[in-house]
Amino acid sequence: MSGDAKAQIVSLLRSARLFSALGGEELDTLADYAELVEHLKGEVILRAGDASDALYIVKQGEVVVSKEVAEGQSITLASFIAGDCFGELDFFSRTPRNATAVAEQDAVLLAFPRRTVPFDTLIGTRPHVFAKVLHAFLTTVAQRIRATNRLIIENAPWVQELRRQIHTDSQTGLFTKPYLEQEASSFLADPTALIMLKPDNFKQLNDSYGHKAGDGAMTLLAAVLQPFLGSSGFGVRYRGNEVAVVLPGAAERAAREVAEGLRRAVNGLDLSSITGRPDFRFTASLGVVMHRGAASGWPAAISAAYDLLYRARNEGGDRVYTG
């Protein structure tokens, strides 16, 4: 390593909070284990799932970190510019990367340690130095947690809107399967009714009129759900042409009535704008389950409703089964 390159690395290390407690000799020693790496615009620096074998300090350019939250959907978590450090949380916790970093523009990064130096070997050779670095890391994490908590509290409407966008199916406007499965604590009441619905002859529609017709039918089906949701209920596109209706606080009798109403509404759905003919009609099978108690039992309720749906379909369709 040239003297100029090493001086640049020492300067970058000194500017980062993680290494700010180290003296000149310690920084000089660590510089021998680091390297400067160039990345072109659009180049992937690290991917979710990669081994966390280094942390990075931006010397020049910009790096954007994003995370996939649903199939085909991702959100930007952070943008890093000159002087910023990233990747240190995964690096010190020794867990795989949980996000992807891409060079937003041509960038020069300090990678520590360099690719040929195993982290465990480095720890063993300089334990007293890394004790200081680890202390600085823990302090930084604590500060970030406090700052994040304030951000969430102060921007609650913004956070809710972001969550809504992440968990909304763009075609139908319904919530997605991850919302139904992962956000239970935010909507469950005691009791909560769950209705699963599937058109019995959707495949026939696709086979006869094409997948574009199927997409149009899903949009119409989503609209059919709306009058049955009440003030607190919501619809979910669960899987393909399967949808769900969640009714927090609904009694069992009311849930059965809603399910029967949905079955009749789907039977009466006018598909002529899609098929070009008035004689094609849907029938539907539905499963109804009442969930009571803690959110931990919600996955079992979803599974039970799904099983009832397919039992109704396999036994002739156009019917409602209640668990």
C-alpha positions in Angstrom: 0.0 0.0 0.0 1.4 3.4 -0.9 1.9 6.0 1.7 -0.7 8.3 0.2 -3.4 5.6 0.2 -2.6 4.7 3.8 -2.9 8.3 4.8 -6.3 8.5 3.2 -7.4 5.4 5.0 -6.2 6.6 8.4 -8.1 9.9 7.8 -11.3 8.1 6.9 -11.0 5.8 10.0 -10.4 8.8 12.2 -13.5 10.6 10.8 -15.8 7.7 11.6 -17.4 7.5 15.1 -16.6 3.8 15.4 -12.9 4.5 15.4 -12.8 8.0 16.9 -11.6 6.6 20.3 -8.4 5.2 18.8 -5.0 6.8 18.9 -2.8 7.5 15.9 -0.7 4.4 16.3 -3.8 2.2 16.6 -5.4 3.8 13.5 -2.2 3.3 11.6 -2.2 -0.4 12.5 -5.8 -0.9 11.5 -5.2 0.9 8.2 -3.0 -2.0 7.2 -6.1 -4.2 7.2 -8.3 -1.9 5.2 -8.6 -1.1 1.5 -10.1 1.5 -0.8 -12.5 0.0 -3.4 -14.1 1.7 -6.4 -17.7 1.0 -7.5 -19.3 2.2 -10.7 -22.8 3.7 -10.7 -25.4 1.0 -10.4 -23.0 -1.6 -9.1 -24.2 -3.8 -6.3 -21.9 -3.5 -3.3 -23.6 -6.1 -1.1 -26.8 -8.1 -1.3 -29.3 -9.3 1.2 -28.1 -12.8 2.4 -24.4 -12.1 1.8 -21.9 -12.9 4.5 -21.2 -9.8 6.6 -17.5 -9.8 6.2 -16.8 -6.0 6.2 -18.1 -2.6 7.1 -17.8 0.4 4.8 -17.0 4.1 5.0 -17.9 6.3 2.0 -15.0 8.3 0.8 -16.6 9.6 -2.4 -20.0 9.3 -4.1 -23.3 8.0 -2.8 -24.7 4.6 -1.8 -28.3 3.6 -1.4 -29.5 0.8 0.8 -32.9 -0.9 0.1 -34.8 -3.9 1.3 -37.3 -6.1 -0.3 -40.6 -6.2 1.7 -42.7 -8.2 -0.7 -42.3 -10.0 -4.0 -41.3 -7.3 -6.5 -41.5 -4.5 -3.9 -38.7 -2.8 -2.1 -38.2 0.3 0.0 -35.2 2.6 0.4 -33.8 2.4 3.9 -31.0 4.9 3.8 -28.7 6.9 1.6 -25.0 7.3 2.5 -22.6 10.0 1.3 -19.0 10.9 2.0 -18.0 10.3 5.6 -20.9 7.9 6.3 -20.4 4.4 7.6 -22.7 1.5 6.8 -22.9 -2.3 7.2 -21.5 -2.2 10.7 -24.5 -3.7 12.4 -24.5 -6.9 10.4 -20.7 -7.0 10.6 -20.4 -6.9 14.3 -23.4 -9.1 14.9 -22.0 -11.7 12.4 -25.4 -12.1 10.8 -26.0 -12.2 7.0 -26.8 -9.0 5.3 -30.5 -8.0 5.6 -30.5 -5.4 2.8 -28.9 -4.6 -0.5 -26.5 -1.7 -1.1 -26.0 -0.2 -4.6 -23.8 2.7 -5.8 -26.2 5.5 -6.7 -23.3 7.2 -8.4 -19.6 6.3 -8.9 -18.2 5.7 -5.4 -15.0 5.1 -3.6 -15.4 3.1 -0.3 -13.1 2.1 2.5 -13.7 -1.6 3.2 -12.7 -2.8 6.6 -11.2 -5.4 6.9 -10.1 -6.0 3.3 -11.3 -9.1 1.6 -8.3 -11.3 2.4 -8.4 -10.7 6.1 -10.8 -12.9 8.1 -12.5 -10.9 10.9 -11.9 -13.6 13.6 -8.1 -13.5 12.8 -8.2 -9.7 13.1 -9.9 -9.8 16.5 -7.4 -12.3 17.8 -4.4 -10.2 16.8 -5.7 -6.8 18.1 -8.2 -7.5 20.9 -7.5 -4.3 22.9 -8.1 -2.2 19.9 -11.4 -3.9 19.0 -12.6 -3.6 22.6 -12.6 0.2 22.1 -14.2 -0.2 18.6 -17.0 -2.4 20.0 -17.7 0.0 22.8 -18.1 2.8 20.3 -20.4 0.5 18.1 -22.7 -0.2 21.1 -22.9 3.4 21.9 -23.8 4.3 18.3 -26.5 1.6 18.1 -28.1 2.8 21.4 -28.2 6.4 20.0 -29.7 5.2 16.7 -32.4 3.2 18.5 -33.4 6.3 20.5 -33.5 8.4 17.4 -35.5 5.8 15.5 -38.1 5.6 18.4 -38.5 9.4 18.3 -38.9 9.3 14.5 -41.6 6.6 14.7 -43.5 8.5 17.4 -43.2 11.9 15.7 -44.2 10.6 12.3 -46.8 8.0 13.1 -49.2 9.0 10.2 -46.2 8.8 7.8 -45.3 5.4 9.1 -48.8 4.2 8.8 -49.1 5.4 5.2 -45.8 3.7 4.4 -47.1 0.4 5.9 -50.3 0.8 3.9 -48.4 1.2 0.6 -46.1 -1.8 1.3 -49.1 -4.1 2.2 -51.5 -3.1 -0.6 -52.0 -5.1 -3.8 -51.6 -2.6 -6.6 -54.1 -4.3 -8.9 -57.1 -4.7 -6.6 -56.4 -2.2 -3.8 -56.9 -5.0 -1.2 -54.3 -5.7 1.5 -51.8 -8.4 0.8 -51.1 -11.8 2.4 -48.1 -10.5 4.4 -50.4 -7.9 6.0 -52.9 -10.6 7.0 -50.2 -12.8 8.5 -47.8 -10.3 10.0 -49.8 -7.3 11.2 -52.3 -9.2 13.3 -51.8 -7.4 16.5 -52.9 -4.1 14.9 -56.4 -5.2 13.9 -57.5 -8.2 16.0 -60.4 -8.0 18.3 -62.1 -10.6 20.5 -63.7 -12.1 18.5 -62.5 -11.6 14.9 -64.2 -13.2 12.0 -62.2 -14.4 9.0 -63.9 -15.4 5.8 -61.9 -17.0 3.0 -63.4 -16.9 -0.5 -62.4 -18.5 -3.9 -64.4 -18.4 -7.2 -64.9 -22.1 -8.1 -64.5 -21.6 -11.9 -61.8 -18.9 -12.1 -59.5 -21.3 -14.0 -62.3 -21.7 -16.6 -62.4 -18.0 -17.1 -58.6 -17.7 -17.5 -58.6 -20.7 -19.9 -61.4 -19.4 -22.0 -60.7 -15.6 -22.1 -57.1 -15.2 -21.1 -55.2 -13.9 -18.0 -56.2 -10.3 -18.8 -59.8 -11.3 -18.2 -58.7 -12.9 -14.9 -57.0 -9.7 -13.8 -60.2 -7.7 -14.7 -62.3 -10.2 -12.7 -60.1 -9.8 -9.6 -60.7 -6.0 -9.8 -64.5 -6.6 -9.9 -64.3 -9.2 -7.1 -62.4 -6.7 -4.9 -65.2 -4.2 -5.5 -67.8 -6.8 -4.5 -66.2 -7.1 -1.0 -66.5 -3.4 -0.1 -70.2 -3.3 1.0 -69.6 -6.2 3.4 -66.6 -4.7 5.3 -68.5 -2.4 7.7 -66.6 0.3 9.6 -63.6 -1.8 10.7 -63.4 -4.7 8.3 -61.0 -5.0 5.4 -60.3 -7.2 2.4 -57.2 -9.1 1.5 -55.9 -10.6 -1.7 -54.6 -13.8 -0.1 -53.2 -15.8 -3.0 -53.9 -15.5 -6.7 -57.7 -15.5 -7.0 -58.3 -16.2 -3.3 -59.5 -13.3 -1.1 -60.3 -12.9 2.5 -62.5 -10.6 4.5 -61.5 -9.8 8.1 -64.3 -8.5 10.5 -62.9 -7.5 13.9 -65.5 -7.7 16.6 -68.1 -9.5 14.4 -70.2 -12.2 16.1 -70.4 -15.7 14.6 -74.0 -15.4 13.3 -73.1 -12.0 11.6 -70.0 -13.6 10.0 -72.1 -16.4 8.5 -74.6 -13.9 7.2 -71.8 -11.9 5.6 -70.3 -15.0 4.0 -73.7 -16.0 2.5 -74.1 -12.5 1.3 -70.7 -12.6 -0.4 -71.5 -16.0 -2.0 -74.7 -14.5 -3.5 -72.9 -11.3 -4.6 -70.2 -13.3 -6.4 -72.8 -15.4 -8.1 -74.5 -12.3 -9.3 -71.3 -10.6 -10.5 -71.7 -9.3 -14.1 -68.6 -10.4 -16.0 -69.9 -9.5 -19.5 -67.6 -6.5 -19.7 -64.7 -9.0 -19.5 -66.1 -12.0 -21.4 -68.2 -10.2 -24.0 -71.1 -12.5 -23.2 -73.7 -12.6 -20.4 -73.8 -16.3 -19.7 -70.5 -16.8 -17.8 -71.1 -16.6 -14.1 -68.9 -17.3 -11.0 -69.8 -19.5 -8.2 -67.8 -19.3 -5.0 -66.7 -21.4 -2.0 -66.1 -19.9 1.4 -64.7 -20.9 4.7 -65.6 -19.0 8.0 -63.6 -19.1 11.2 -63.9 -17.2 14.4 -60.7 -16.2 16.1 -60.7 -15.5 19.9 -57.9 -14.9 22.3 -54.3 -13.9 21.7 -52.7 -12.9 18.3 -50.5 -16.0 18.6 -53.5 -18.1 17.5 -54.1 -16.1 14.4 -52.0 -18.3 12.0 -54.1 -21.3 13.1 -57.3 -19.4 12.3 -56.0 -18.5 8.8 -55.1 -22.2 8.2 -58.5 -23.4 9.4 -60.4 -21.0 7.2 -58.3 -22.0 4.2 -59.0 -25.7 4.8 -62.7 -25.0 5.1 -62.6 -23.1 1.8 -61.1 -26.0 0.0 -63.4 -28.5 1.7 -66.3 -26.5 0.4 -64.8 -26.4 -3.1 -63.9 -30.1 -3.2 -67.4 -31.0 -2.1 -69.2 -29.3 -4.9 -68.5 -25.5 -4.5 -71.0 -22.7 -4.3 -71.4 -23.1 -0.5 -70.2 -21.8 2.8 -68.6 -23.9 5.5 -68.1 -22.7 9.0 -65.6 -23.9 11.6 
